[in-house]
């Protein structure tokens, strides 16, 4: 049985030009619609999101800015 390495905690934001963001969203939407795993590389790390991931949308409002996050959450089995 293979031993999984424990990955360090990570909390980053990665900005993308609009065209790249749209391409990634389209690939994500296709995977969600087809019930397939979504794979993406973010800031040098490859991420594999299972089709069972929970999908939600979060909205935050502060005094001078607002934020909308499209989130995918899943258990890693650790």
N, C-alpha and C positions, 0 to 999 in steps of 0.2 A: 504494500500500500504506500502510495506516495505521500510524503509529508509536505503540507502546505506551509510556505513561509508566511509569517505574520507580517502584514504590510503596515507601514507607519501611518499614523493619522495624517490626513491631508485636507486642506480647505483652501482652494484657489479659485480665482475667477480668470477666465480666458476670454479676451475680446477677439471677435472675428469680423472681417468685412461682411457687409450685408449679403453679398453673393455667396460666400462660403457658408454663412449661417443658414441661408435658404436651402442650399444643397444638403447640409446636415439634417435640417428639419424634414426635408422630403424623404431622405433615407430612413430617418427615424419613423416617420408616419407610415412608410411602406412596411417596415418591420413590424410595427404595432398591428397594422391591418392584417398582415399575413401570419401573425403569431410566431414570428421568428426572433431570434436573438439579435440584438443591435450591438455592433462593435464600433468603437470610436477611440481615437487617440487624442488625449488632452494634455497639453504641456509635457509631451514626451512619454506619458504613461498610457498604455493600452487598457481600455475599459471594455468589459463584456457585460451587457445588460440583458438579463433573461427575459423571456416573453411574459413571465409571471410578475414582473415588477409592478409596483403600485404607482399609478400616475396621478399627480395632482398639480394644481395651479395655485400659486401663492401670490397675494398682493400685499405690499407693505407701503405705508404712507408716512412720511416724516413731515417736518415743518417746511423743508425746502426741496424735497425730492420724493419720487415714487418708484416702486420696483415691482415688476411682475416676474415670477420665476416659474418655469415649467420644470417640474421635478419628477424624477423616476427614483423609486426607493425599492431596495431588495435586500434580503438577508444573504450574508456571505458564507454562512455555515461554520463560522468560528466559534 
